[in-house]
Amino acid sequence: MGQIKVGLLFGGYSGEHEVSIISAQAIASAFTEEENPQKYQIIPFYIDKKGNWHDSKIAQQVLNSGQSIDPDHTQRWNFPSQLADIDVFFPILHGPNGEDGTIQGLFKLMQVPHVGSSVLGSCVGMDKIAMKAAFKDAGLPQVDYVAVSRSQVWSSPCSDGHSLAPGGDAGSHLFPKLCDDLEAAIDYPCFVKPANLGSSVGIAKVRSRQELEAALDNAAGYDRRIVVEAGVVAREVECAVLGNENPQVSVVGEISFTSDFYDYETKYTEGRSQLHIPAQLPQEIVEQIQTMAIEAFQAVDASGLSRVDFFYVEATGEIFLNEINTLPGFTALSMYPQLWAASGIKFPELVDQLIGFAQERFQESEN
């Protein structure tokens, strides 16, 4: 049997484009180690910021440089002919149009296996409102939250009788009814998050009415669905999940940082945060987190891989499920591969197992 041709798909029409490139570099490197070169042939494909697909020659140039390329705005998208040769896809497209079920639907139509969750698991795991509803239905504990729509933000009545214009100056245009309702449901400090972005893009921590207004306006510029969550004084811990029907869990890791919260810059700037693997936690807390990680994985019908994030309130012993990421980062600073390394699965073996789970899930769906 010849080498398995793996299509490494990265970049994407998303605010997390640059992170995707860094993740793809790490994954490509892992396929050059140990027994992987004998088993796999990696064929990279790059999607630029306008959604245009590029063949392996240009994709390799992007991997080598680590820099995105300026898209040709006159170009109409087309599929590189090399796509027809792929045996299994490894998408590492973070954010919308990559981990939200869209590309997964394309793979399904192409009838080619792919790493990660299917359409359902991807879209539910991506949309924080749908995700939280699934967690609630499964009886998993979460902090208080309220779902808000863009239309509520940009069409809410202002004090002068007008509406807040899209992208307008929230500081000078008040929408008191919406903010009154949010303040009644959620105490300060709270977090305002676009429902469909990852890597902490567009997230703001707010402590006042003025900050709330500005954060809502900013989040509405990213997504038409917004989540406002209660803040909690807690340790931020994470657990990795690997597998399909009978997933396994990693050790639990903890993130510490000196910034106000774990924002995009802190997450992807070396030295801004520290990962503690394994986290120094009581064994019973570790076991509860690991059990809840599998329950969260199954609640959204995830498969292949996920990273599940929690808040641990040390003062009370409470554990709150924060979110699931069905296509977590694979950069050198990313928690997911480091958690598995600490659990005995090195990076090259991890990508090898992910290919195996992708093929397994595809075969199951065919039967």
VEXNUMI-589558 format. One record per residue (C-alpha): residue number from 1; residue in one letter; x, y, z. Coordinates in steps of 0.1 Angstrom, whole numbers, plus 5000, padded with zeros to 4 digits. Layout:
residues N
+-----+------+------+------+------+
! seq ! type !   c1 !   c2 !   c3 !
+-----+------+------+------+------+
! NUM !    A !    X !    Y !    Z !
...
+-----+------+------+------+------+
This chain:
residues 367
+-----+------+------+------+------+
! seq ! type !   c1 !   c2 !   c3 !
+-----+------+------+------+------+
!   1 !    M ! 5000 ! 5000 ! 5000 !
!   2 !    G ! 5013 ! 5034 ! 4990 !
!   3 !    Q ! 5015 ! 5066 ! 5011 !
!   4 !    I ! 4982 ! 5082 ! 5023 !
!   5 !    K ! 4978 ! 5116 ! 5006 !
!   6 !    V ! 4969 ! 5141 ! 5033 !
!   7 !    G ! 4955 ! 5174 ! 5022 !
!   8 !    L ! 4966 ! 5200 ! 5048 !
!   9 !    L ! 4941 ! 5229 ! 5044 !
!  10 !    F ! 4949 ! 5262 ! 5061 !
!  11 !    G ! 4945 ! 5300 ! 5060 !
!  12 !    G ! 4909 ! 5308 ! 5053 !
!  13 !    Y ! 4884 ! 5336 ! 5051 !
!  14 !    S ! 4885 ! 5343 ! 5088 !
!  15 !    G ! 4899 ! 5366 ! 5114 !
!  16 !    E ! 4921 ! 5337 ! 5126 !
!  17 !    H ! 4939 ! 5334 ! 5093 !
!  18 !    E ! 4974 ! 5340 ! 5107 !
!  19 !    V ! 4969 ! 5316 ! 5136 !
!  20 !    S ! 4959 ! 5290 ! 5110 !
!  21 !    I ! 4992 ! 5294 ! 5092 !
!  22 !    I ! 5012 ! 5289 ! 5124 !
!  23 !    S ! 4991 ! 5258 ! 5133 !
!  24 !    A ! 4997 ! 5244 ! 5098 !
!  25 !    Q ! 5034 ! 5249 ! 5101 !
!  26 !    A ! 5035 ! 5228 ! 5132 !
!  27 !    I ! 5013 ! 5201 ! 5118 !
!  28 !    A ! 5034 ! 5199 ! 5086 !
!  29 !    S ! 5065 ! 5195 ! 5107 !
!  30 !    A ! 5050 ! 5167 ! 5127 !
!  31 !    F ! 5044 ! 5147 ! 5095 !
!  32 !    T ! 5081 ! 5148 ! 5088 !
!  33 !    E ! 5090 ! 5130 ! 5121 !
!  34 !    E ! 5092 ! 5094 ! 5133 !
!  35 !    E ! 5073 ! 5070 ! 5110 !
!  36 !    N ! 5050 ! 5096 ! 5094 !
!  37 !    P ! 5071 ! 5103 ! 5063 !
!  38 !    Q ! 5068 ! 5066 ! 5053 !
!  39 !    K ! 5030 ! 5066 ! 5059 !
!  40 !    Y ! 5019 ! 5100 ! 5046 !
!  41 !    Q ! 5025 ! 5124 ! 5017 !
!  42 !    I ! 5015 ! 5159 ! 5028 !
!  43 !    I ! 4999 ! 5181 ! 5001 !
!  44 !    P ! 4992 ! 5216 ! 5014 !
!  45 !    F ! 4964 ! 5239 ! 5002 !
!  46 !    Y ! 4961 ! 5275 ! 5011 !
!  47 !    I ! 4929 ! 5296 ! 5012 !
!  48 !    D ! 4936 ! 5333 ! 5011 !
!  49 !    K ! 4917 ! 5360 ! 5029 !
!  50 !    K ! 4892 ! 5364 ! 5000 !
!  51 !    G ! 4884 ! 5326 ! 5000 !
!  52 !    N ! 4905 ! 5318 ! 4969 !
!  53 !    W ! 4921 ! 5283 ! 4969 !
!  54 !    H ! 4957 ! 5279 ! 4960 !
!  55 !    D ! 4976 ! 5248 ! 4950 !
!  56 !    S ! 5005 ! 5232 ! 4969 !
!  57 !    K ! 5032 ! 5253 ! 4953 !
!  58 !    I ! 5018 ! 5285 ! 4967 !
!  59 !    A ! 5007 ! 5268 ! 4999 !
!  60 !    Q ! 5042 ! 5256 ! 5005 !
!  61 !    Q ! 5055 ! 5291 ! 5000 !
!  62 !    V ! 5031 ! 5304 ! 5027 !
!  63 !    L ! 5042 ! 5276 ! 5050 !
!  64 !    N ! 5079 ! 5284 ! 5044 !
!  65 !    S ! 5075 ! 5322 ! 5050 !
!  66 !    G ! 5048 ! 5321 ! 5076 !
!  67 !    Q ! 5032 ! 5351 ! 5059 !
!  68 !    S ! 4998 ! 5353 ! 5042 !
!  69 !    I ! 4997 ! 5365 ! 5006 !
!  70 !    D ! 4976 ! 5394 ! 4993 !
!  71 !    P ! 4946 ! 5380 ! 4975 !
!  72 !    D ! 4938 ! 5389 ! 4939 !
!  73 !    H ! 4905 ! 5406 ! 4943 !
!  74 !    T ! 4897 ! 5400 ! 4906 !
!  75 !    Q ! 4902 ! 5362 ! 4909 !
!  76 !    R ! 4872 ! 5339 ! 4912 !
!  77 !    W ! 4877 ! 5309 ! 4934 !
!  78 !    N ! 4884 ! 5275 ! 4919 !
!  79 !    F ! 4896 ! 5242 ! 4932 !
!  80 !    P ! 4931 ! 5231 ! 4925 !
!  81 !    S ! 4932 ! 5199 ! 4905 !
!  82 !    Q ! 4953 ! 5182 ! 4932 !
!  83 !    L ! 4923 ! 5180 ! 4954 !
!  84 !    A ! 4911 ! 5150 ! 4934 !
!  85 !    D ! 4942 ! 5131 ! 4947 !
!  86 !    I ! 4935 ! 5135 ! 4984 !
!  87 !    D ! 4928 ! 5105 ! 5006 !
!  88 !    V ! 4920 ! 5124 ! 5038 !
!  89 !    F ! 4919 ! 5161 ! 5046 !
!  90 !    F ! 4934 ! 5177 ! 5077 !
!  91 !    P ! 4917 ! 5211 ! 5079 !
!  92 !    I ! 4933 ! 5236 ! 5103 !
!  93 !    L ! 4910 ! 5265 ! 5094 !
!  94 !    H ! 4903 ! 5282 ! 5127 !
!  95 !    G ! 4872 ! 5303 ! 5131 !
!  96 !    P ! 4843 ! 5309 ! 5107 !
!  97 !    N ! 4844 ! 5291 ! 5073 !
!  98 !    G ! 4867 ! 5265 ! 5088 !
!  99 !    E ! 4855 ! 5250 ! 5120 !
! 100 !    D ! 4818 ! 5259 ! 5118 !
! 101 !    G ! 4806 ! 5230 ! 5096 !
! 102 !    T ! 4810 ! 5248 ! 5063 !
! 103 !    I ! 4842 ! 5231 ! 5050 !
! 104 !    Q ! 4830 ! 5199 ! 5067 !
! 105 !    G ! 4799 ! 5199 ! 5046 !
! 106 !    L ! 4821 ! 5203 ! 5015 !
! 107 !    F ! 4842 ! 5173 ! 5025 !
! 108 !    K ! 4810 ! 5153 ! 5030 !
! 109 !    L ! 4798 ! 5162 ! 4995 !
! 110 !    M ! 4832 ! 5152 ! 4982 !
! 111 !    Q ! 4830 ! 5119 ! 5001 !
! 112 !    V ! 4865 ! 5122 ! 5015 !
! 113 !    P ! 4873 ! 5117 ! 5051 !
! 114 !    H ! 4886 ! 5146 ! 5072 !
! 115 !    V ! 4901 ! 5152 ! 5106 !
! 116 !    G ! 4878 ! 5165 ! 5133 !
! 117 !    S ! 4841 ! 5168 ! 5139 !
! 118 !    S ! 4814 ! 5165 ! 5112 !
! 119 !    V ! 4789 ! 5192 ! 5102 !
! 120 !    L ! 4768 ! 5190 ! 5133 !
! 121 !    G ! 4796 ! 5188 ! 5158 !
! 122 !    S ! 4815 ! 5216 ! 5142 !
! 123 !    C ! 4786 ! 5241 ! 5138 !
! 124 !    V ! 4772 ! 5235 ! 5174 !
! 125 !    G ! 4807 ! 5236 ! 5188 !
! 126 !    M ! 4814 ! 5269 ! 5170 !
! 127 !    D ! 4783 ! 5288 ! 5178 !
! 128 !    K ! 4785 ! 5297 ! 5215 !
! 129 !    I ! 4747 ! 5301 ! 5218 !
! 130 !    A ! 4740 ! 5267 ! 5203 !
! 131 !    M ! 4768 ! 5252 ! 5223 !
! 132 !    K ! 4755 ! 5265 ! 5256 !
! 133 !    A ! 4721 ! 5253 ! 5248 !
! 134 !    A ! 4735 ! 5218 ! 5241 !
! 135 !    F ! 4754 ! 5219 ! 5274 !
! 136 !    K ! 4723 ! 5231 ! 5293 !
! 137 !    D ! 4703 ! 5202 ! 5279 !
! 138 !    A ! 4730 ! 5178 ! 5290 !
! 139 !    G ! 4728 ! 5192 ! 5325 !
! 140 !    L ! 4764 ! 5206 ! 5325 !
! 141 !    P ! 4770 ! 5236 ! 5348 !
! 142 !    Q ! 4778 ! 5270 ! 5332 !
! 143 !    V ! 4780 ! 5306 ! 5343 !
! 144 !    D ! 4750 ! 5328 ! 5338 !
! 145 !    Y ! 4747 ! 5341 ! 5303 !
! 146 !    V ! 4723 ! 5360 ! 5279 !
! 147 !    A ! 4721 ! 5357 ! 5242 !
! 148 !    V ! 4719 ! 5389 ! 5222 !
! 149 !    S ! 4714 ! 5395 ! 5185 !
! 150 !    R ! 4730 ! 5422 ! 5163 !
! 151 !    S ! 4696 ! 5436 ! 5156 !
! 152 !    Q ! 4690 ! 5442 ! 5193 !
! 153 !    V ! 4723 ! 5462 ! 5194 !
! 154 !    W ! 4721 ! 5482 ! 5162 !
! 155 !    S ! 4683 ! 5487 ! 5162 !
! 156 !    S ! 4678 ! 5494 ! 5199 !
! 157 !    P ! 4661 ! 5527 ! 5207 !
! 158 !    C ! 4686 ! 5554 ! 5218 !
! 159 !    S ! 4679 ! 5581 ! 5243 !
! 160 !    D ! 4674 ! 5606 ! 5215 !
! 161 !    G ! 4647 ! 5584 ! 5198 !
! 162 !    H ! 4670 ! 5572 ! 5171 !
! 163 !    S ! 4687 ! 5538 ! 5166 !
! 164 !    L ! 4724 ! 5529 ! 5170 !
! 165 !    A ! 4738 ! 5529 ! 5135 !
! 166 !    P ! 4759 ! 5499 ! 5124 !
! 167 !    G ! 4794 ! 5505 ! 5137 !
! 168 !    G ! 4784 ! 5537 ! 5153 !
! 169 !    D ! 4798 ! 5554 ! 5183 !
! 170 !    A ! 4782 ! 5535 ! 5212 !
! 171 !    G ! 4795 ! 5560 ! 5237 !
! 172 !    S ! 4773 ! 5587 ! 5223 !
! 173 !    H ! 4742 ! 5566 ! 5214 !
! 174 !    L ! 4726 ! 5549 ! 5243 !
! 175 !    F ! 4703 ! 5518 ! 5241 !
! 176 !    P ! 4691 ! 5517 ! 5277 !
! 177 !    K ! 4665 ! 5490 ! 5275 !
! 178 !    L ! 4688 ! 5463 ! 5263 !
! 179 !    C ! 4716 ! 5473 ! 5287 !
! 180 !    D ! 4691 ! 5476 ! 5316 !
! 181 !    D ! 4680 ! 5440 ! 5309 !
! 182 !    L ! 4715 ! 5428 ! 5307 !
! 183 !    E ! 4725 ! 5445 ! 5339 !
! 184 !    A ! 4695 ! 5429 ! 5357 !
! 185 !    A ! 4705 ! 5395 ! 5345 !
! 186 !    I ! 4743 ! 5397 ! 5346 !
! 187 !    D ! 4764 ! 5415 ! 5372 !
! 188 !    Y ! 4796 ! 5434 ! 5364 !
! 189 !    P ! 4823 ! 5424 ! 5355 !
! 190 !    C ! 4810 ! 5405 ! 5326 !
! 191 !    F ! 4823 ! 5394 ! 5292 !
! 192 !    V ! 4808 ! 5402 ! 5258 !
! 193 !    K ! 4817 ! 5377 ! 5231 !
! 194 !    P ! 4808 ! 5372 ! 5194 !
! 195 !    A ! 4791 ! 5338 ! 5192 !
! 196 !    N ! 4811 ! 5325 ! 5162 !
! 197 !    L ! 4847 ! 5335 ! 5167 !
! 198 !    G ! 4876 ! 5318 ! 5184 !
! 199 !    S ! 4910 ! 5328 ! 5197 !
! 200 !    S ! 4894 ! 5354 ! 5219 !
! 201 !    V ! 4888 ! 5376 ! 5189 !
! 202 !    G ! 4863 ! 5404 ! 5196 !
! 203 !    I ! 4859 ! 5395 ! 5233 !
! 204 !    A ! 4858 ! 5423 ! 5258 !
! 205 !    K ! 4857 ! 5424 ! 5296 !
! 206 !    V ! 4833 ! 5451 ! 5308 !
! 207 !    R ! 4828 ! 5468 ! 5342 !
! 208 !    S ! 4804 ! 5496 ! 5335 !
! 209 !    R ! 4775 ! 5507 ! 5313 !
! 210 !    Q ! 4797 ! 5527 ! 5290 !
! 211 !    E ! 4820 ! 5497 ! 5285 !
! 212 !    L ! 4791 ! 5474 ! 5279 !
! 213 !    E ! 4777 ! 5497 ! 5252 !
! 214 !    A ! 4810 ! 5498 ! 5234 !
! 215 !    A ! 4816 ! 5461 ! 5237 !
! 216 !    L ! 4782 ! 5452 ! 5223 !
! 217 !    D ! 4787 ! 5475 ! 5194 !
! 218 !    N ! 4822 ! 5461 ! 5187 !
! 219 !    A ! 4809 ! 5424 ! 5190 !
! 220 !    A ! 4781 ! 5432 ! 5166 !
! 221 !    G ! 4806 ! 5442 ! 5140 !
! 222 !    Y ! 4820 ! 5406 ! 5142 !
! 223 !    D ! 4789 ! 5385 ! 5144 !
! 224 !    R ! 4751 ! 5389 ! 5144 !
! 225 !    R ! 4749 ! 5366 ! 5175 !
! 226 !    I ! 4765 ! 5377 ! 5207 !
! 227 !    V ! 4768 ! 5362 ! 5242 !
! 228 !    V ! 4771 ! 5382 ! 5274 !
! 229 !    E ! 4785 ! 5361 ! 5302 !
! 230 !    A ! 4789 ! 5366 ! 5339 !
! 231 !    G ! 4825 ! 5370 ! 5351 !
! 232 !    V ! 4837 ! 5346 ! 5377 !
! 233 !    V ! 4869 ! 5346 ! 5399 !
! 234 !    A ! 4883 ! 5313 ! 5389 !
! 235 !    R ! 4912 ! 5293 ! 5377 !
! 236 !    E ! 4911 ! 5286 ! 5339 !
! 237 !    V ! 4918 ! 5249 ! 5332 !
! 238 !    E ! 4915 ! 5229 ! 5301 !
! 239 !    C ! 4913 ! 5192 ! 5291 !
! 240 !    A ! 4920 ! 5176 ! 5257 !
! 241 !    V ! 4897 ! 5150 ! 5241 !
! 242 !    L ! 4908 ! 5125 ! 5214 !
! 243 !    G ! 4888 ! 5098 ! 5197 !
! 244 !    N ! 4853 ! 5091 ! 5183 !
! 245 !    E ! 4828 ! 5069 ! 5200 !
! 246 !    N ! 4850 ! 5061 ! 5230 !
! 247 !    P ! 4871 ! 5092 ! 5235 !
! 248 !    Q ! 4901 ! 5094 ! 5258 !
! 249 !    V ! 4910 ! 5125 ! 5279 !
! 250 !    S ! 4943 ! 5141 ! 5286 !
! 251 !    V ! 4957 ! 5154 ! 5319 !
! 252 !    V ! 4943 ! 5187 ! 5329 !
! 253 !    G ! 4963 ! 5219 ! 5322 !
! 254 !    E ! 4960 ! 5254 ! 5336 !
! 255 !    I ! 4966 ! 5288 ! 5320 !
! 256 !    S ! 4979 ! 5317 ! 5341 !
! 257 !    F ! 4984 ! 5352 ! 5328 !
! 258 !    T ! 4990 ! 5387 ! 5341 !
! 259 !    S ! 4967 ! 5405 ! 5317 !
! 260 !    D ! 4932 ! 5413 ! 5326 !
! 261 !    F ! 4919 ! 5383 ! 5307 !
! 262 !    Y ! 4930 ! 5357 ! 5282 !
! 263 !    D ! 4927 ! 5378 ! 5251 !
! 264 !    Y ! 4941 ! 5373 ! 5216 !
! 265 !    E ! 4974 ! 5391 ! 5222 !
! 266 !    T ! 4980 ! 5372 ! 5255 !
! 267 !    K ! 4971 ! 5339 ! 5239 !
! 268 !    Y ! 4995 ! 5342 ! 5209 !
! 269 !    T ! 5024 ! 5363 ! 5223 !
! 270 !    E ! 5052 ! 5343 ! 5238 !
! 271 !    G ! 5057 ! 5351 ! 5275 !
! 272 !    R ! 5023 ! 5367 ! 5280 !
! 273 !    S ! 5008 ! 5335 ! 5295 !
! 274 !    Q ! 5021 ! 5303 ! 5312 !
! 275 !    L ! 5008 ! 5268 ! 5308 !
! 276 !    H ! 5009 ! 5245 ! 5338 !
! 277 !    I ! 5007 ! 5209 ! 5328 !
! 278 !    P ! 4995 ! 5191 ! 5347 !
! 279 !    A ! 4976 ! 5216 ! 5367 !
! 280 !    Q ! 4980 ! 5214 ! 5405 !
! 281 !    L ! 4945 ! 5203 ! 5414 !
! 282 !    P ! 4929 ! 5178 ! 5438 !
! 283 !    Q ! 4925 ! 5144 ! 5422 !
! 284 !    E ! 4887 ! 5145 ! 5426 !
! 285 !    I ! 4886 ! 5178 ! 5408 !
! 286 !    V ! 4907 ! 5165 ! 5379 !
! 287 !    E ! 4884 ! 5135 ! 5376 !
! 288 !    Q ! 4853 ! 5157 ! 5375 !
! 289 !    I ! 4868 ! 5179 ! 5348 !
! 290 !    Q ! 4878 ! 5149 ! 5327 !
! 291 !    T ! 4843 ! 5134 ! 5330 !
! 292 !    M ! 4827 ! 5167 ! 5321 !
! 293 !    A ! 4851 ! 5170 ! 5291 !
! 294 !    I ! 4838 ! 5138 ! 5276 !
! 295 !    E ! 4802 ! 5148 ! 5284 !
! 296 !    A ! 4807 ! 5181 ! 5266 !
! 297 !    F ! 4823 ! 5163 ! 5237 !
! 298 !    Q ! 4794 ! 5140 ! 5233 !
! 299 !    A ! 4768 ! 5168 ! 5239 !
! 300 !    V ! 4777 ! 5186 ! 5207 !
! 301 !    D ! 4784 ! 5153 ! 5188 !
! 302 !    A ! 4821 ! 5161 ! 5184 !
! 303 !    S ! 4846 ! 5136 ! 5170 !
! 304 !    G ! 4883 ! 5133 ! 5164 !
! 305 !    L ! 4896 ! 5160 ! 5187 !
! 306 !    S ! 4884 ! 5189 ! 5210 !
! 307 !    R ! 4898 ! 5210 ! 5238 !
! 308 !    V ! 4873 ! 5217 ! 5266 !
! 309 !    D ! 4877 ! 5248 ! 5288 !
! 310 !    F ! 4866 ! 5252 ! 5324 !
! 311 !    F ! 4864 ! 5276 ! 5352 !
! 312 !    Y ! 4874 ! 5261 ! 5386 !
! 313 !    V ! 4863 ! 5283 ! 5415 !
! 314 !    E ! 4888 ! 5271 ! 5442 !
! 315 !    A ! 4870 ! 5289 ! 5470 !
! 316 !    T ! 4838 ! 5269 ! 5466 !
! 317 !    G ! 4850 ! 5238 ! 5446 !
! 318 !    E ! 4826 ! 5247 ! 5418 !
! 319 !    I ! 4835 ! 5237 ! 5382 !
! 320 !    F ! 4818 ! 5256 ! 5353 !
! 321 !    L ! 4821 ! 5245 ! 5317 !
! 322 !    N ! 4832 ! 5274 ! 5296 !
! 323 !    E ! 4834 ! 5262 ! 5260 !
! 324 !    I ! 4845 ! 5235 ! 5236 !
! 325 !    N ! 4868 ! 5241 ! 5207 !
! 326 !    T ! 4864 ! 5214 ! 5181 !
! 327 !    L ! 4894 ! 5225 ! 5161 !
! 328 !    P ! 4919 ! 5238 ! 5187 !
! 329 !    G ! 4951 ! 5256 ! 5179 !
! 330 !    F ! 4982 ! 5236 ! 5170 !
! 331 !    T ! 5008 ! 5263 ! 5174 !
! 332 !    A ! 5039 ! 5258 ! 5196 !
! 333 !    L ! 5021 ! 5277 ! 5223 !
! 334 !    S ! 4989 ! 5258 ! 5220 !
! 335 !    M ! 4975 ! 5238 ! 5249 !
! 336 !    Y ! 4960 ! 5209 ! 5229 !
! 337 !    P ! 4992 ! 5192 ! 5217 !
! 338 !    Q ! 5010 ! 5200 ! 5249 !
! 339 !    L ! 4983 ! 5183 ! 5270 !
! 340 !    W ! 4987 ! 5151 ! 5249 !
! 341 !    A ! 5025 ! 5153 ! 5251 !
! 342 !    A ! 5022 ! 5154 ! 5289 !
! 343 !    S ! 4998 ! 5124 ! 5286 !
! 344 !    G ! 5022 ! 5103 ! 5267 !
! 345 !    I ! 5013 ! 5111 ! 5231 !
! 346 !    K ! 5039 ! 5130 ! 5212 !
! 347 !    F ! 5030 ! 5154 ! 5184 !
! 348 !    P ! 5039 ! 5131 ! 5155 !
! 349 !    E ! 5019 ! 5103 ! 5170 !
! 350 !    L ! 4990 ! 5127 ! 5177 !
! 351 !    V ! 4986 ! 5137 ! 5141 !
! 352 !    D ! 4989 ! 5100 ! 5130 !
! 353 !    Q ! 4961 ! 5091 ! 5154 !
! 354 !    L ! 4939 ! 5119 ! 5141 !
! 355 !    I ! 4942 ! 5106 ! 5106 !
! 356 !    G ! 4932 ! 5072 ! 5119 !
! 357 !    F ! 4901 ! 5085 ! 5136 !
! 358 !    A ! 4892 ! 5105 ! 5105 !
! 359 !    Q ! 4892 ! 5073 ! 5084 !
! 360 !    E ! 4874 ! 5054 ! 5111 !
! 361 !    R ! 4846 ! 5079 ! 5113 !
! 362 !    F ! 4843 ! 5080 ! 5075 !
! 363 !    Q ! 4840 ! 5042 ! 5073 !
! 364 !    E ! 4813 ! 5042 ! 5100 !
! 365 !    S ! 4793 ! 5068 ! 5081 !
! 366 !    E ! 4795 ! 5046 ! 5050 !
! 367 !    N ! 4781 ! 5016 ! 5067 !
+-----+------+------+------+------+
